[in-house]
Amino acid sequence: PAKGALLLSSLRSRPMSGHAWCARMLRNLLRVHAAASDAPRTLGAADRLLLVGAAQPAVTSAAEQLDCAAQSAYVIYALRWEARRDEARASLQRLLADRRLAKAEALQLEELLASGWFK
């Protein structure tokens, strides 16, 4: 109870924008759906968080945007969603060109991109 009161007090003193609320909600949904291995809903949350971040960059971090783009591409691959294959390939290529990407993550993305499905 005290923790909830502290959070409410904090939120009242620093109101969040609509974009910030949306990003917060989508972050929570993304975690819940990913933990439940619910690929379609994970994709929906990741795609929407990318859109909110593009509309209002201050509400998401660059690392979060990279992670959402990678998750989106991976789920498209996992679902073998043919209609979005080119989009996922382009997203993986953009991610690999980003210098902020850690080497281990880059290797995983390269491996995914090299799979036969993207050819």
N, C-alpha and C positions, 0 to 999 in steps of 0.2 A: 504493500500500500504506500509506504513512504517513497519508494522508488518511482511509482506512478505519479505521485503528487509532485515530486521533483521534476519529472519530465514535463508534466503539464505546466508547471511554473516557468520552466525554461522556454517552452514553446510559446507561452503568452508574452514573454519578454522579448523574444526574437521571432516574430511571425515568419513563416516560410511562404515563399511564392507558390503559385499553383504548379509550376514546373518542378520545384523542389519537392512538393508533396507527391507528385506523380512519380518522380524518380525514386523517392523513398519507398513508395508502395511497390513499384516494379522491382526494386532490389529484393524486397521481402518475397515477392512472388517468385522471382528467379531462383532464390535459394530453396524455397519450398518445393517448387516443381522439379528442380535439378535433383534434390535429395530424394524425391519420390520416383526418379527416373521417368518422368512424364515428358517425353521428347517434344510433342507438339506444343504443350504449354510453356516449356522452357524456351522454345524458339520464339513463341509469342512475346514472352516477357523480355527476352534479349533484344528482339527486333524493336520493340517499343522503347526500351531504354536507350537504344542507339538513336532513335528518332528524337526523344526528349533531349538527349545530350547534344544532338546537332542543332536543335532549336534554341537551347539555352545552355551553352557549354559550361557555365559555372556550376551546374547542378550535378555534373558527373566528372570524374577525373579522367585523364588521358589513359591511365592504366585500366580503368573500368571500361572505357570505350574499346580498348584493344581486346579485353577479355570477352566483352559482349559480341564483338565481331567474330572472334574465334569460336565462341560457343555457337553462334548462329550458323557459321559455316560447318561446324562439326555435326550439328543436329540435322542440317540439310543433307549432309552425307549419310548420317545414320538412318535417316528416313528414306534415303535414295530418291529424293524429290527431284525428278528429272527437270521439271519446269524452272527450278531455281539453281540448277547445277552451274550454269555460267556465272551467276551472281556469287555463288559460294567460291568458285575458282578465283574470280576477280578479287574477292575479299581476302582469300588466303594469299594471293600474290601481293596485295597491298600491305598486308600484315608482315609478310616476309621482307618487304622493302623498308619497313619501319625500324630505325636503328635503336629504338627503345626496347625492342623485343629481346628478351633474354635468350642466350644461346640454346639452352635446353628446350625452351618453348619453340624456337625457330626450327630445331631439329624435328620436333613432333609435327609441326605444321608442314614441313617439307615432306615428311613421310606420308602424311595424309594426302597432300597434293599429288604425290607420286603414285597413289593408288590408281588402279585401272579405271575406276569410275569417273575420274576427272579427265581422262584422255579422250 
